[in-house]
């Protein structure tokens, strides 16, 4: 369900973002979508690379930051994942998915149950 919501959010920003970039520049939404494809195939390292490329072009891309965190969790790079979840929360404070995912990650981390609340 979270994956579907992220895709829906990304789809909603696609048209807007395409107007900002011409044919000669990299498109962060296309990179994000390619990252989503790699992520779905469990190619987490490749997905991470693509999300990071998208974020280099558009640092305020909350969906890419959130999916970067999810890829980092899959790679068991939890401190980095926590940082990315917190960054996604800063980028879009009203979006409930990053704090929920961070809470789930913290619940699964020994000794951090209280913090997860």
Secondary structure as UniProt FT lines:
FT   HELIX           2..20
FT   TURN            23..24
FT   HELIX           28..40
FT   TURN            41..42
FT   HELIX           44..57
FT   TURN            59..60
FT   HELIX           62..74
FT   TURN            75..76
FT   HELIX           78..91
FT   TURN            92..94
FT   HELIX           96..107
FT   TURN            110..111
FT   HELIX           113..116
//
